[in-house]
Amino acid sequence: MKSSIFFSVACFSVEANVRCGDIRFGDPGQFGPVSLTSYPGSGNTWVRYLIEEFTGYYTGSVYHDGKLFKGGFKGEIEDWSEGRVVITKSHTYRPKENALADAIMLIRNPYDCFLSEFNRVISGADHTGKAETKDFMSERWVKNEFEKYAGRWYRLYANLINSGYDTLPIIYEDMKADPQKEMEKVVNFLDVRTDYESKYECLFGENSQRFKRSSGRDVDPYLFVNEEHLKPVNEAINNLSALLKKTHG
């Protein structure tokens, strides 16, 4: 049985052209090399949107995704090393070659990460795509390499926590439940504050529904997977929970 820790399922649009306030680039060298690091499928795009609205500055990325750039994330193709973006998206951490030091770690239940990433792959790299039941009954899903993915999920965050740099863990499910509270932690960590309180109605009122898309399903896709294949995922969740409790309380 899969663990319910961190569990939820939700998807958010990449469309960010409609804004609640002005977003701009910083001056060269204004911001340090801070990453928004997450495992693929963790809701990084939605959290980037919130960071941009709360700080008033564009976020960057190490990937230069043209689709996200066209969707309104103007910092996507910026050279993040110039220090003009407030934070930089990354899905990896390699200590020997890491130029991004401090990190906000966006952590989501790996079961939902794997599901979200599978949706993206099946739908042709669409950040809001959705697979169908027949896709989850195929060998492509049933025989997915869950053990390998779980190991990568755990090591990404464990390596950051043990890196010696300042890290802030943000649990995706907490962000979804109370984004205002979690974003307070983010802006304090980044030490960049604006009049974001004036944007609350736009960000979280009825108007905010344009950024959300329902992903409810009649059938849990993991019911098609042998439980033995899911044990490493539960172990990864338990191990990271223990590490977070030890290092961040």
Buried (B, 14 or more C-beta within 10 A) or exposed (E): EBBEBBEBBBBBBBBBEEEBBEBEBBEEEBBEBBBBBBBBBBBBBBBBBBBBBBBBBBBBBBEEBEEBBEBBBBBBBBEBBBBBBBBBBBBBBEEEEBEBEBBBBBBBBBBBBBBBBBBBBBBEEEBBBBBEEEBBEEEEBEEBEBBEBBBBBBBBBBBBBEBEBEBBBBBBBBBBEEBBEBBBBBBEBBEBEBEBEEBEEBBEEEEBEEBEEEBEBEEEBBEEBEEEBBBBBBBBBEBBBEBBEEEEE
